């Protein structure tokens, strides 16, 4: 069996972050978070049911009325985890989904905030996820706050960020400080790599640990059942994953 691919490290890490979650929702354009949630569900199914709602999916969606039910579930405390990304993310876990430049005359326009601020306030475990980890994304201060990472004292807020996962590393978020702490470096990354690619400061150990990868049994599960399940909602991503596995498979062996 070939070693874990970078995207498989991310999927496995997400599954770990979802430990203990009973209901997780994933957006329509989030194949890696969806795969991580599927893996969490598969790993936990002997002990309990993990409910997974992927917006836009037929097979993996408990909602029949789209985002309206998503927001209702969040308000009622029936949604434990959700994923947010952004064109910019800063050291206070603020997210920008609007664009760069001086609002409203932005230089670059992104899709918009939609319900990001609402879910950021109501979902207890919000995981920030963005594959690209560069100074243009991880900034000192976002140009526009679509969803604030923290709130002033006295503001009722059961939800908020717990982690930021990128292609380079995993950060934890301390709401009390507030700020990010480097939890682990992905294989092949160094502390200096992350420092140079990050526009905000973060706490870290002198020698940060390496992000653990999946064991052989978990890899087989990911490359079998999870890949098959993912293909229903994200066929292009699943096909690309399968091609990568074929390309990295040892000669004369399957992935």
C-alpha positions, 0 to 999 in steps of 0.5 A, a space after each residue: 500500500 502506498 503512503 498517505 497522500 497529502 489530501 489523505 492526511 487532511 481527511 484523517 486530521 479532520 476525522 480526528 477533529 470531529 471526535 465526539 461530534 454527533 451531527 456535522 454539516 458540510 457545504 456543497 463545495 467542500 470535498 475534503 471536509 466531507 470525506 473527513 466527516 464520512 471517515 468519522 462516521 465510519 470509524 464511529 458507527 459501531 458505537 453510535 450514529 454520526 449524522 452527516 449533512 452535505 448540502 447539495 447531496 441526495 444520499 448524505 443529507 438529512 435536510 429537505 429544505 436546504 439552508 433554512 433547516 441548516 440554520 434552524 438546526 444550528 439555532 436549536 443546538 442540534 448541529 455540533 460542527 461546521 466548516 468555514 473557509 475564506 479568501 482571507 483568514 487572520 490571526 483573530 480567526 476573522 473570515 473574509 468572504 467578500 473581497 479585497 480592498 476598501 469595501 464597497 469598492 473592492 478590488 477582487 470580489 468573492 461569493 459573499 458572506 451568506 450565513 457564515 456569521 450566523 453559523 460562526 456564532 451558533 455552531 460549537 465546533 467551527 473548523 476553519 479549512 483552507 488548503 492554500 496557505 500563503 501570505 495572501 490568504 493568512 493575513 494579519 488583518 482581513 480587509 472585510 469581516 464576514 464572520 468575526 472569530 471572537 466577540 466582546 465580553 457579555 455577548 452570547 455566543 455558544 459557537 466559534 472557531 476551534 481549529 484552522 487546517 491548511 495544506 501546511 499545518 494544523 492550528 488550534 484556536 484559543 478564544 480566551 487569548 485570543 489567537 492561534 497555536 501551531 498544533 502540528 506540521 504536516 509531513 515535509 513542512 518546517 516551522 520556517 515554512 509556516 512562518 514565511 507563509 503566514 501573515 499573522 503571529 502564532 504560538 508554537 513549541 520549539 519543535 512542533 510535532 508532525 501531523 499523524 497520518 492514518 494507519 493501514 486499516 484506516 487508509 484501506 477504509 478511506 480508499 475503499 468505502 469513503 472514496 466510493 461514498 464521496 463520488 456521489 456528491 463530488 465525482 470530479 474530486 473522487 476521480 482525481 483522488 483515484 488517479 493520484 492513488 493509481 499514480 503513486 501505487 507501488 509497481 505491481 501493487 494496488 494503492 
